[in-house]
Amino acid sequence: MSFYVVVGAGPVGRETARRLGEEGHDVVLTSRSVGSNALPNVRTIRADATDAAELSRLCRGADAILMCAMATYHRWPTDFFPIIDGTVRAAEAVGAKLIVLGNLYGYGENADRPLRSDMSLDPTSKKGTARTIMWQRAVRANVPAIEVRSSDYLGHGAISYFSLVALPSIIEGKPTAFIGDLDATHAWAFTKDVASTLVAVSRYTGEWGRAFHVPSQYASPRELIRKTAAMLGQEIPETRSYSIPEMKALGMHELIEMRYLFESPLLVDSSDAETLLGVKASSLEEMIADTLRDHL
């Protein structure tokens, strides 16, 4: 069995640690605010990933470090870099492989569709630039690195555009608004499928220094809103898209630069992850049900 350190105790980090522990591995789950834990073979230890020396001591003997930490959304361009730098330095200090949880922002607005994991990164946003720099830092490390790139999350506890913008109104049975083209097909990734992909990468024996896409399911925002309402037994009397002036007035400034993700179809090629890692997307219904776990 192996020893893994999972940095970041959000929904994906915790699920990843749980799965690794259930496989019989020795696992440390760490973050600055990690709480108590009852997962088998998983120890929770509070630590700051920006402190490379502290993290190195924690990771001594680790086979791989899985970087699942999340910075506050509006502070990505400042807060993410110390996190990835500390994690990379710790991996180099102990000779551990590095698995980074990322997203699709780095491809930019002008990328061809479907997005492929071997495409060059060409970000067109501040957040995409931050993610690109993070991956460049990781892939330059003197240890093997892989990035797992995910689309927008569905799942229990997931913080995403859907959960923040649309879900509260759906749960209350109120008219619902979202962003972009409500009828544009969009890729949705299940937090548990993200964890499955990360765990599969930890066993990957092929060439590193590359990325994998998390297998996703597809639905337009309108379709996802309707399916979610139906699962709750709610009727949505009105569904519309926020205008940019409305978004500004509501303080949704951080969403405006990423609005392009929802203005045209977002298609993701994950065939290499399915073939080489053996992971597949859960059903959309399972994703929605898990998202609504506290409300059904």
Secondary structure, 3 states (H helix, E strand, C coil): CCEEEEECCCHHHHHHHHHHHHCCCEEEEEECCCCCCCCCCEEEEECCCCCHHHHHHHHCCCCEEEECCCCCHHHHHHHHHHHHHHHHHHHHHHCCEEEEEEECHHHCCCCCCCECCCCCCCCCCHHHHHHHHHHHHHHCCCCCEEEEEECEEECCCCCCHHHHHHHHHHHHCCCEEECCCCCCCEEEEEHHHHHHHHHHHHCCCCCCCEEEECCCEEECHHHHHHHHHHHHCCCCCCEEECCHHHHHHCCCHHHHCCHHHHCCCECECCHHHHHHHCCCCCCHHHHHHHHCCCCC
